[in-house]
Amino acid sequence: MQAGYAGIDIEGRFSRVRTEETNLGNLIADLVRSEMGTDFGLGNGGGLRANYVFEKGPIKLSFMTSILPMTDQVVKCTLSGQILKDIIE
């Protein structure tokens, strides 16, 4: 089953998602933000588990289970701007 379409390759290699900002990390953070109805989403690159580049084209539901195979919980909370800044820095 198709869940979407990617117009560009999606970077999922461990050497990248665990050391820098990637479009895969941004995609997951945006999905969390959208589904949770928040202003932003944060995640840990170590939770992204696929270790390869997904070629542009149709995104299947199996894409998500290969990236996030564990059933980690998503937590919604309220933070001050200072706490958010401290987390990011």
N, C-alpha and C positions, 0 to 999 in steps of 0.2 A: 504494500500500500504506500502510495506517495504522500509525504507530509509537507512537501514544499519543493522549492527549486533554488539552487545556488548558481549565481551567475559567474562566480569565481571559485577557484580551488579553496578549500577550507583547511587551514594548517592545524594539524593535530599531533605532530611529532613531539615526544617528550622533551627533546632538546630545546624546543621552542616554547611550548605551553607552560613549562615549568621555570622558564627564565625570563620571559618577556611577554608583552601584550600581544595577543594573536586574535585573528578574526573568529576562531573557535571559542576562545575565552569570552570575547565580546558577545558572541551569539548566545552562549549559555547565560551570561549575566543579563542580557536583554530579555531572554525568555523568563528568567526568574523575576525580573523587575515587572514584566508585563503580567505574568500570571499571579503575582502576589500584590499587584497594584501599588508598587512603591516608587520612590523617586530614583532609586539606583539599586543595583544588585552587585554583590561581591561574591567571589568564589575562590577556591584554592586550585591552582593549576594541577596539583597532584591528584585531584579527583577526576581529571580528564584522562581516560584510560585507553584510548584507541591506538596511539603511537603511529599514525600515518597521515598522509595528506589525502583528504577526500576530494576527488576530482569534481569539477563543476558539473552541474546537471541535476537530475531529480534527486531529492532527499527522501529516503525511505524511512519508515519508522524504525527499522533495524539500525539506522544511523545513530539514533539516540541511545539505544541499548548497548551499542558498541562503545560509545563515548562515556556513558554513565551507567555501567553495569551494576553498581551497588545501589542499595536503597537508602542513601544518605538523606537526612531530613533537611528541609529548608526552613529557616527560622526568620520570622518577620519581627523587627523591633524598631523602636524609636530611639534615635541618637541625636545628640547635639552636634552642631557643626564642628566644634572643637574635637569631640571624640572621633568623628569621621576623619578629620584631618590627621589626628594621631594614628589612627589605624592605617591610613594610606601611606603616611610617611614612615 
